[in-house]
Amino acid sequence: MTGLTAEHARRAIVEHTRRLAESAAEAGPGATVPTAPGWTVADLVEHVGQTQHWVAEIIERRVTDPAQLPTELVALPADPREWPAWLSRSAQRVASACSDDALDAPVFNAAGDERAGTRFWMTSMLNEAVVHGFDAAGAADRPAEVDAGTAAALIGNHLTMLTSPTWTAQRPESAQALRGTGQTLQWRATDTADAWFVERRPDGAAWQPATRQADVTVTGPAPALLMVLTRRRPLTEATGISVDGDLDLVRDWLDNTAHVSG
């Protein structure tokens, strides 16, 4: 199975944010974002930079009480020419905040799962940079590249978020829709040794890293699987994807997780 080291994650946050900034500069601030309906490139840049600064502050202050979360957001520079440097600073700040010393320190975990807070935030910020980097690349009509190991780690994070206590509490309609009577789905990467087995139980969906017989198996490169799962690319248009089994089961799963993204 693919493992994502903290150093890999920190470098990838910075690198994918840099690529996002390049795509944003090429597309222009007013360009629409095809994979994020209703958003412009300016909205995208503001969201990513503000979120990175906000999370960095949580980790830097070792916030453990959600009532003490930051309430102010860093302002987006008015001049788009300043955006690359602004994003570079936000990415470097959050990557530095996720230092080795901070990884297992007491920090609030918004997912409410068993992960240490900084580890949760670090993976979430990588997800933000990668998925929204894909959004920005689409707005600029540029290719978006994600290495297989990073994509595989983010697929696991995506499924962890969907089955987390916080998702059940804050997105009860989605959590309810993902329940079932034992239906099973498997996502299997062709470019890593990873597979993700999902079971839709009456008490909620659950997943584990495993290769098992399933009602439907979706196979393909990890980056393509990630973009399908995050609804950045339609299942039928993703390169290298094949479906063996109940296609309607896959569609239903995706329809009920459409608002999960970066």
MIGUZA-423132 format. One line per field, with one value per residue (C-alpha): residue number from 1; residue in three letters; x, y, z. Coordinates in Angstrom, 2 decimals. Each point is the difference from the previous one (the first is absolute). Layout:
REM residues N
seq = (NUM;...)
type = (ALA;...)
px = (X;...)
py = (Y;...)
pz = (Z;...)
***
This chain:
REM residues 262
seq = (1;2;3;4;5;6;7;8;9;10;11;12;13;14;15;16;17;18;19;20;21;22;23;24;25;26;27;28;29;30;31;32;33;34;35;36;37;38;39;40;41;42;43;44;45;46;47;48;49;50;51;52;53;54;55;56;57;58;59;60;61;62;63;64;65;66;67;68;69;70;71;72;73;74;75;76;77;78;79;80;81;82;83;84;85;86;87;88;89;90;91;92;93;94;95;96;97;98;99;100;101;102;103;104;105;106;107;108;109;110;111;112;113;114;115;116;117;118;119;120;121;122;123;124;125;126;127;128;129;130;131;132;133;134;135;136;137;138;139;140;141;142;143;144;145;146;147;148;149;150;151;152;153;154;155;156;157;158;159;160;161;162;163;164;165;166;167;168;169;170;171;172;173;174;175;176;177;178;179;180;181;182;183;184;185;186;187;188;189;190;191;192;193;194;195;196;197;198;199;200;201;202;203;204;205;206;207;208;209;210;211;212;213;214;215;216;217;218;219;220;221;222;223;224;225;226;227;228;229;230;231;232;233;234;235;236;237;238;239;240;241;242;243;244;245;246;247;248;249;250;251;252;253;254;255;256;257;258;259;260;261;262)
type = (MET;THR;GLY;LEU;THR;ALA;GLU;HIS;ALA;ARG;ARG;ALA;ILE;VAL;GLU;HIS;THR;ARG;ARG;LEU;ALA;GLU;SER;ALA;ALA;GLU;ALA;GLY;PRO;GLY;ALA;THR;VAL;PRO;THR;ALA;PRO;GLY;TRP;THR;VAL;ALA;ASP;LEU;VAL;GLU;HIS;VAL;GLY;GLN;THR;GLN;HIS;TRP;VAL;ALA;GLU;ILE;ILE;GLU;ARG;ARG;VAL;THR;ASP;PRO;ALA;GLN;LEU;PRO;THR;GLU;LEU;VAL;ALA;LEU;PRO;ALA;ASP;PRO;ARG;GLU;TRP;PRO;ALA;TRP;LEU;SER;ARG;SER;ALA;GLN;ARG;VAL;ALA;SER;ALA;CYS;SER;ASP;ASP;ALA;LEU;ASP;ALA;PRO;VAL;PHE;ASN;ALA;ALA;GLY;ASP;GLU;ARG;ALA;GLY;THR;ARG;PHE;TRP;MET;THR;SER;MET;LEU;ASN;GLU;ALA;VAL;VAL;HIS;GLY;PHE;ASP;ALA;ALA;GLY;ALA;ALA;ASP;ARG;PRO;ALA;GLU;VAL;ASP;ALA;GLY;THR;ALA;ALA;ALA;LEU;ILE;GLY;ASN;HIS;LEU;THR;MET;LEU;THR;SER;PRO;THR;TRP;THR;ALA;GLN;ARG;PRO;GLU;SER;ALA;GLN;ALA;LEU;ARG;GLY;THR;GLY;GLN;THR;LEU;GLN;TRP;ARG;ALA;THR;ASP;THR;ALA;ASP;ALA;TRP;PHE;VAL;GLU;ARG;ARG;PRO;ASP;GLY;ALA;ALA;TRP;GLN;PRO;ALA;THR;ARG;GLN;ALA;ASP;VAL;THR;VAL;THR;GLY;PRO;ALA;PRO;ALA;LEU;LEU;MET;VAL;LEU;THR;ARG;ARG;ARG;PRO;LEU;THR;GLU;ALA;THR;GLY;ILE;SER;VAL;ASP;GLY;ASP;LEU;ASP;LEU;VAL;ARG;ASP;TRP;LEU;ASP;ASN;THR;ALA;HIS;VAL;SER;GLY)
px = (0.00;1.11;1.32;0.28;2.76;-0.35;2.91;-1.63;-3.27;1.68;1.87;-3.11;-2.09;2.53;0.44;-3.69;-0.75;2.71;-1.59;-3.40;1.44;1.46;-3.34;-1.83;2.36;-0.49;-3.80;-0.53;-1.94;-3.41;0.17;-2.66;0.99;-1.73;0.43;-1.19;-3.26;-0.61;3.65;2.47;3.75;0.10;-2.35;2.22;3.21;-1.64;-1.41;3.27;2.22;-2.38;-0.51;3.74;0.60;-2.97;1.19;3.57;-1.22;-1.93;3.11;2.38;-2.21;-0.65;-3.73;-1.86;-3.36;-2.16;-1.35;3.51;0.35;1.15;-2.83;1.84;1.23;3.04;-1.02;0.64;2.24;-1.96;2.65;-0.02;3.71;0.59;-1.92;2.87;2.14;-2.99;-0.77;3.64;0.05;-3.22;1.21;3.40;-1.63;-2.34;2.70;2.36;-2.75;-0.27;3.48;1.10;-0.38;-3.61;-1.13;-1.19;-0.55;-3.48;-1.86;-3.71;-0.99;-3.07;-0.80;-0.43;1.84;2.99;2.68;2.20;-1.19;3.06;0.06;-3.66;0.62;3.14;-1.84;-2.96;2.28;1.62;-3.47;-0.85;3.11;-0.38;-3.74;-0.22;3.18;-1.93;-2.80;2.41;1.66;-3.40;-0.75;3.28;-0.41;3.25;0.82;-0.03;2.48;-0.19;2.39;-1.60;1.13;-1.46;-3.26;-0.26;0.48;-2.69;-2.46;0.40;-0.47;-3.13;-1.59;1.07;-1.72;-3.21;-0.16;1.11;-2.13;0.05;-1.33;-2.89;-0.75;0.37;-1.16;-2.69;-1.83;3.14;0.94;-3.51;0.08;3.32;-1.50;-1.20;-0.73;3.43;0.74;3.73;2.22;3.69;2.33;3.27;3.05;1.97;3.10;0.41;-0.76;-2.98;-3.64;-2.86;-2.93;-3.26;-2.99;-3.34;-1.41;-3.33;1.90;2.19;2.59;3.39;3.23;3.32;3.14;-0.60;-0.53;-3.20;-2.81;-2.50;-3.29;1.90;3.68;1.31;3.56;2.41;2.98;-0.16;-0.08;-2.95;-1.82;0.55;-1.47;-3.01;-0.58;0.24;-2.33;2.59;-0.27;-3.02;0.39;-0.63;2.65;2.87;2.99;0.84;-3.05;-1.92;-3.07;-0.77;-3.39;-2.94;0.57;-3.11;1.52;3.05;-2.14;-2.14;3.10;1.42;-3.32;-0.20;3.55;-0.07;0.66;3.16;3.05;2.97)
py = (0.00;3.54;1.95;3.77;1.39;3.38;1.38;-1.14;1.63;3.28;0.21;-0.93;2.73;2.60;-1.44;-0.42;3.48;1.36;-1.75;1.36;3.53;-0.50;-1.21;2.88;2.54;-1.54;-0.20;3.47;0.99;0.17;-3.35;-2.51;-3.31;-2.83;-2.54;2.38;1.49;3.57;0.64;2.24;-0.38;2.88;-1.95;-3.04;1.85;1.77;-3.25;-1.92;2.75;0.92;-3.63;-0.64;3.01;-0.94;-3.57;1.12;2.17;-2.91;-2.15;2.79;0.86;-3.69;0.67;-2.88;1.66;0.66;3.09;1.46;-0.46;3.12;2.35;2.30;-0.83;1.43;2.39;-0.86;2.66;2.24;-0.23;-3.43;0.45;-0.48;-3.26;-2.42;1.39;0.07;-3.65;-0.92;1.54;-1.74;-3.38;0.38;1.10;-2.97;-2.44;1.39;-0.15;-3.74;-0.56;-3.32;1.44;0.92;-3.26;-1.67;3.09;0.63;1.86;0.08;-2.52;1.22;-3.51;-1.34;-3.21;-1.66;1.96;2.51;3.50;1.15;-3.18;0.56;3.62;-0.83;-2.54;2.36;2.79;-2.35;-0.92;3.70;0.70;-3.04;0.11;3.76;-0.10;-2.23;2.58;2.81;-2.03;-0.61;3.71;0.64;-3.00;-1.45;-3.61;-0.84;-2.61;-1.87;-2.80;-3.35;-0.21;3.39;-0.81;-3.33;1.64;2.54;-2.69;-1.51;3.44;0.58;-3.23;0.69;3.38;-1.50;-2.54;2.35;0.99;3.62;-0.86;-1.89;2.96;2.79;-1.77;-2.35;-0.21;-1.19;-2.37;-1.49;-0.36;-1.88;-2.66;-3.24;-3.64;-1.43;1.25;0.10;2.13;-0.31;2.63;-1.52;1.87;-1.31;2.12;-0.80;-3.06;1.77;-1.06;1.44;-2.21;1.72;-1.64;1.79;-1.24;0.88;1.88;1.92;-0.41;-1.41;-0.55;-1.74;-0.38;-3.42;-1.99;-2.00;-1.23;2.86;0.76;2.43;0.70;3.21;-0.34;2.60;2.23;1.52;3.63;-0.81;-1.79;3.01;2.42;-2.25;-0.36;3.75;0.58;1.93;-2.35;-2.07;-3.73;-0.56;2.54;-0.94;-1.46;-3.61;-0.67;-3.27;-1.16;-3.64;-0.58;2.17;3.37;1.47;-0.69;2.09;2.81;0.04;0.20;2.89;1.86;-0.05;1.24;2.72;2.82;-1.55;1.72;2.00)
pz = (0.00;-0.69;2.95;-0.05;2.17;1.68;-2.02;-3.25;1.05;0.93;-3.30;-1.95;1.67;-1.10;-3.49;-0.81;1.32;-2.29;-2.96;1.02;0.02;-3.48;-1.34;1.68;-1.56;-3.43;0.28;1.48;3.12;-1.65;-1.75;0.95;1.57;-1.90;2.78;2.75;-1.29;1.07;0.84;-1.78;0.12;2.48;2.30;-0.31;0.84;2.94;1.41;-0.20;1.39;2.80;0.99;0.12;2.24;2.21;0.48;0.61;2.87;1.53;0.03;1.06;2.97;0.77;0.10;1.63;0.73;-3.08;1.76;-0.30;-3.77;-1.90;-0.92;-2.42;-3.47;-1.77;-2.78;-3.64;-1.60;-2.33;-2.73;-1.71;-0.74;3.72;0.21;-0.83;2.80;2.36;-0.71;0.34;3.48;1.08;-1.26;1.64;3.25;0.29;-1.11;2.66;2.61;-0.69;1.38;1.42;3.50;-0.70;-1.61;3.18;2.15;1.42;-2.78;-0.86;-2.69;-1.86;-1.29;3.51;-0.88;1.61;-1.87;1.80;-0.85;-1.92;-2.07;-0.87;-1.03;-1.96;-2.14;-0.37;-1.23;-2.48;-1.22;-0.36;-2.05;-2.26;-0.66;-0.35;-2.06;-2.38;0.03;-0.86;-2.73;-1.58;0.05;-1.83;-2.32;1.33;0.89;3.70;1.18;3.30;0.92;0.71;3.63;0.88;-1.76;1.81;3.39;-0.80;-1.04;3.46;1.54;-2.09;1.21;3.57;-0.11;-1.41;2.82;2.80;3.02;-1.13;-3.46;1.59;2.27;-2.54;-3.19;1.32;-3.32;-1.79;2.83;-0.08;-3.80;0.19;2.25;-1.48;0.65;-0.64;-3.51;-0.70;-2.22;-0.71;-1.43;-1.22;-1.27;-2.95;0.70;3.70;2.13;1.58;0.14;2.04;1.00;0.98;1.65;0.24;3.30;1.67;2.73;-2.46;-2.71;0.96;-1.92;0.35;-2.13;-1.49;-3.19;0.17;-2.18;-0.33;-1.69;-2.17;-0.49;-1.54;-1.26;-1.32;0.73;3.47;-1.27;-2.27;2.84;2.27;-2.51;-0.54;3.74;0.54;-2.95;-1.97;-2.95;-1.10;0.39;-3.69;-1.05;2.30;-1.82;0.81;2.17;-0.28;1.91;0.72;1.58;1.03;-1.67;1.64;3.41;-0.91;-1.36;3.12;2.21;-2.01;-0.13;3.78;0.49;-2.67;2.47;1.43;-1.44;1.10)
***
